Amino acid sequence: MMGVPIPSDVSVPDLPAEAPENLGLCPQRMRRLIEVLQTEVDRQRLPGAVVLIARHGKLALFESLGSLDPATGSPMRRDAIFRIYSMTKPIVSVAVMMLVEQGKLLLSDPVAKYLPEYSALKIAGLVECAAQLQDVRQSATVQDLMRHTAGLSYEFMGTSSVQRQYAQSRIGSRKRSNAEFSLQLAALPLMFEPGSVWEYSRATDVLGCLVEVLGGATLGAYLKKEVFEPLGMKDTWFSVPKCHHSRIAEPFVRDPEGGLQMRLIDVREDAVMESGGGGLASTALDYARFLQFMLNRGELGGVRLLGSRTVDFMTADHLGAIQVNSGASRDLLPPGYGFGLGFAVRTHAGLAPVPGSVGAYYWGGMAGTTFFVDPAEDMFACLMLQAPNQREYYRMLFRNLVYATLVD
């Protein structure tokens, strides 16, 4: 692994390949990273993966392994398309901050200023041990949406009365428009007073609706024009065009560990709802262009979409003393991390169970994709796979293996 041959059908003018040893990375340890993942493939715990590591603006590793579709045995390809689920959130958060920079909104604005259905929200509280709807004391702001402190939740995050109402209303249905989704969500009670608790939630789906209102286009059309085309992300969509269906990566039909296999969204069909919180499909290389843009503090290939200080602001901790809800949310935001505007942000060198620099930021997707950006090391890494039930294990394993390659 002295160099990284780039496939002929992939153009990476802004991410040229470089030998790992010239970037302060150990070739032998990088080889071990691939060998460990290949062992997982051989054990049939992992169907396949695409791995990409870049440092100092150069590609140090770009490899595929395993199967694109384990049902057919077709080999994984480096331009494979993955359902990235919540890795959609950072992209939509960038789109919102572009609107902020254009003077079209303030982070301190109430959400209801642009989406009036949120003007009369109620909180599901307990009064003398009985459930009762109460008025909110303060309105949720755009910043609350971006840092997941708006009082919202996800239907799969627990079994509270609010989460059960989410599930009963099929709030995750892709058959309603973004505007219809927003009306449905606003009719349901909040779990928490806005600004008081970090609870991972459908907040970024609401941000997608906000982008549509202020951007004057569907979320997909807006992102294509304002983000994907400027950054050269030609393989990122809410619905994958038919001519590219053969490149879509698939999970195992059955969970290799015997659990209930999660049903993944069908990105082959047109979805009415373009979920800002989890609807995109993309490739490792497309997402790498987005991550290099972030690492460059808002610019790629001479195209600047955000000011450098805006990127610094997004990737700073915005929680401070705000508590993280116990349970599933605490599992997603481990000790040593806060949350910025679309990303989890490392606040301590220690505490977390994986290595990383203070100021590094990351997120992942429910089907198993993950990334991290470490500005202190001038590095980012991305792991694309479709193994939903094993996602937490592979995220942590990947982080350990990547940091082990740093030797300078």
SVG drawing of the C-alpha trace seen along z (x, -y; Angstrom):
<svg xmlns="http://www.w3.org/2000/svg" viewBox="-53 -40 60 56">
<polyline fill="none" stroke="black" stroke-width="0.4" points="0.0,0.0 2.6,-2.4 0.2,-4.5 -3.5,-4.6 -4.6,-3.9 -7.7,-5.9 -10.2,-4.1 -10.5,-5.4 -14.1,-6.3 -13.6,-8.6 -12.2,-12.1 -10.7,-13.6 -9.0,-16.9 -9.3,-18.4 -8.1,-15.2 -5.0,-13.9 -3.5,-10.6 -0.3,-10.5 1.7,-7.8 0.6,-7.4 4.2,-7.7 4.4,-11.1 1.4,-12.2 2.6,-11.1 0.7,-7.8 2.1,-4.3 1.6,-2.1 1.8,1.1 -0.8,-0.1 -3.0,-1.2 -2.7,2.2 -3.7,3.6 -6.9,1.5 -7.9,3.1 -7.0,6.6 -9.2,6.1 -12.1,5.1 -11.5,7.9 -11.5,10.3 -15.0,9.0 -16.0,9.6 -14.6,13.2 -16.5,13.9 -19.6,12.7 -20.4,10.0 -19.8,7.2 -21.1,7.4 -18.7,4.9 -17.3,1.5 -15.5,-1.5 -12.8,-3.2 -11.4,-6.6 -8.7,-8.5 -7.3,-11.9 -4.7,-14.1 -3.2,-17.5 -5.6,-17.6 -4.4,-14.3 -6.0,-10.9 -4.0,-8.4 -6.4,-5.5 -9.3,-4.7 -10.2,-1.1 -13.3,1.2 -13.7,4.7 -16.4,7.3 -19.6,7.4 -21.7,4.6 -24.7,6.9 -24.2,10.1 -27.3,11.6 -25.6,11.7 -22.0,11.7 -21.2,8.8 -17.9,7.2 -17.9,3.8 -16.8,0.9 -15.2,-2.3 -18.0,-4.3 -20.7,-2.3 -23.8,-4.3 -24.8,-4.1 -27.8,-5.2 -26.1,-7.7 -29.2,-8.4 -28.1,-11.0 -25.0,-12.0 -27.6,-14.0 -27.8,-16.3 -24.4,-18.0 -25.2,-18.8 -28.5,-20.4 -27.0,-22.3 -24.5,-23.8 -27.4,-24.9 -29.0,-26.6 -25.8,-28.4 -25.5,-29.6 -29.0,-31.1 -27.8,-32.7 -24.8,-34.2 -27.2,-35.6 -29.1,-37.4 -32.3,-35.4 -32.6,-34.3 -31.0,-34.5 -30.2,-31.5 -32.0,-33.2 -35.2,-33.5 -38.2,-31.4 -38.9,-28.5 -42.5,-29.7 -41.4,-32.9 -40.9,-30.8 -43.1,-27.8 -46.2,-29.1 -47.4,-25.7 -44.9,-25.8 -46.4,-28.8 -48.7,-26.9 -46.6,-23.9 -47.4,-22.1 -45.2,-20.0 -46.3,-16.6 -45.7,-17.0 -46.7,-15.3 -48.9,-17.1 -49.6,-15.1 -48.4,-11.9 -50.9,-12.4 -49.9,-13.3 -51.0,-16.8 -50.2,-19.1 -48.6,-22.4 -47.7,-25.6 -44.0,-26.1 -42.2,-28.8 -40.0,-29.8 -40.2,-29.2 -37.8,-26.9 -35.3,-28.7 -33.4,-27.8 -30.3,-27.2 -32.4,-24.8 -33.2,-22.8 -29.6,-22.7 -28.2,-21.5 -31.2,-19.2 -32.5,-21.2 -35.9,-22.0 -37.8,-19.6 -38.4,-17.1 -37.4,-13.4 -37.3,-10.4 -39.9,-7.6 -37.1,-5.0 -35.3,-6.7 -37.6,-5.3 -41.1,-4.5 -42.3,-7.7 -45.9,-8.9 -44.5,-11.4 -42.4,-8.9 -45.3,-6.5 -47.4,-9.3 -44.6,-9.8 -44.8,-6.1 -48.6,-6.0 -48.7,-8.9 -46.0,-7.3 -44.1,-10.5 -41.2,-8.9 -43.3,-8.1 -41.7,-9.1 -45.1,-9.4 -45.9,-12.9 -44.2,-16.1 -41.8,-18.0 -44.5,-20.6 -47.1,-18.0 -44.5,-16.3 -43.9,-19.6 -47.7,-20.1 -48.0,-16.6 -45.0,-17.0 -46.1,-20.4 -49.4,-18.9 -47.6,-16.5 -46.4,-17.5 -42.8,-18.2 -40.9,-16.0 -38.9,-18.9 -38.9,-22.6 -37.0,-24.1 -33.4,-24.9 -33.3,-22.6 -32.2,-19.1 -30.2,-17.6 -32.4,-14.9 -31.5,-13.5 -34.5,-14.2 -36.3,-15.0 -35.2,-18.6 -33.1,-18.5 -36.2,-17.3 -37.8,-20.6 -34.6,-22.4 -35.2,-20.8 -38.7,-22.4 -37.1,-25.7 -34.7,-25.5 -37.6,-24.9 -39.5,-28.0 -36.5,-30.3 -34.8,-28.8 -37.9,-28.7 -37.3,-25.2 -37.6,-21.6 -34.9,-20.5 -33.3,-18.2 -33.4,-20.9 -31.9,-23.5 -29.1,-21.2 -28.2,-20.2 -27.9,-23.8 -26.4,-25.4 -24.2,-22.6 -23.8,-19.5 -23.0,-21.1 -20.6,-23.8 -18.7,-21.1 -18.7,-18.6 -20.9,-16.1 -22.3,-14.4 -23.4,-11.2 -25.6,-12.4 -29.4,-12.3 -32.6,-11.7 -33.6,-9.3 -30.9,-7.4 -31.4,-7.7 -32.2,-4.4 -29.0,-4.4 -27.1,-4.2 -29.1,-1.5 -26.5,1.2 -24.1,-0.7 -26.3,-0.7 -24.8,1.2 -27.0,3.6 -26.9,5.1 -27.3,8.8 -30.8,10.1 -30.6,11.4 -28.7,9.9 -25.5,12.0 -25.9,12.0 -29.5,13.1 -31.1,9.8 -34.1,8.2 -32.7,6.8 -33.6,3.2 -35.4,2.5 -33.5,-0.2 -35.2,-2.9 -35.6,-2.2 -33.5,-4.9 -34.5,-3.5 -38.0,-4.9 -38.9,-8.6 -39.7,-9.7 -42.3,-12.5 -40.5,-13.5 -36.9,-14.5 -35.8,-14.0 -33.3,-16.6 -32.5,-14.4 -31.8,-11.1 -32.8,-10.8 -29.7,-11.1 -27.7,-8.4 -24.1,-9.2 -20.7,-7.7 -17.5,-7.8 -15.8,-10.1 -18.7,-12.6 -18.9,-12.7 -15.1,-13.1 -15.5,-16.3 -18.0,-17.6 -15.6,-16.7 -12.6,-18.4 -14.8,-21.5 -15.4,-21.5 -11.8,-20.8 -10.9,-23.7 -13.3,-25.9 -15.9,-26.5 -14.1,-26.2 -13.2,-23.5 -11.5,-23.9 -11.8,-27.7 -15.5,-27.6 -16.4,-29.1 -19.9,-28.3 -19.3,-29.4 -17.0,-31.9 -14.2,-30.3 -15.5,-31.7 -18.9,-30.3 -17.4,-26.8 -15.5,-27.4 -18.8,-28.4 -20.7,-25.4 -18.0,-23.0 -17.8,-24.5 -19.8,-23.1 -23.3,-24.7 -24.5,-22.8 -22.5,-24.1 -24.4,-23.2 -27.4,-21.8 -27.9,-18.3 -28.0,-15.3 -31.1,-13.1 -30.4,-9.7 -30.8,-6.5 -30.5,-6.5 -29.4,-10.1 -26.6,-9.6 -25.4,-6.5 -25.1,-8.7 -23.3,-11.5 -20.6,-9.9 -18.6,-11.6 -16.1,-14.1 -18.4,-15.3 -20.8,-18.3 -22.8,-19.1 -22.4,-22.0 -24.6,-22.9 -25.0,-19.6 -22.0,-17.7 -20.9,-16.1 -17.8,-18.0 -15.0,-16.7 -14.5,-18.8 -12.0,-16.8 -8.9,-14.7 -10.0,-12.0 -13.3,-10.7 -14.6,-9.3 -13.9,-5.6 -12.2,-6.4 -9.2,-8.6 -9.5,-12.0 -8.3,-15.6 -10.2,-18.4 -12.2,-20.1 -12.6,-17.0 -16.2,-16.5 -18.2,-13.5 -21.5,-11.9 -22.8,-8.8 -25.9,-7.2 -28.3,-4.5 -27.3,-2.0 -23.6,-2.1 -21.9,-4.9 -19.6,-7.2 -17.1,-10.0 -14.9,-12.2 -12.9,-15.4 -9.9,-16.2 -8.7,-19.8 -5.8,-19.5 -4.4,-16.6 -5.6,-18.1 -7.3,-14.8 -10.7,-13.2 -11.8,-9.7 -15.0,-8.1 -16.3,-4.5 -19.2,-3.5 -21.1,-0.3 -24.6,1.0 -24.7,3.0 -27.3,1.3 -27.2,3.6 -23.4,3.5 -23.0,-0.2 -21.8,-1.3 -19.1,1.4 -17.7,0.5 -17.7,-3.2 -15.6,-2.7 -13.3,-0.1 -12.7,-2.4 -11.8,-5.3 -9.3,-3.2 -7.7,-1.8 -7.4,-5.2 -5.8,-7.0 -3.4,-4.1 -2.0,-4.9 -0.8,-8.4 3.0,-8.3 4.4,-11.8"/>
</svg>
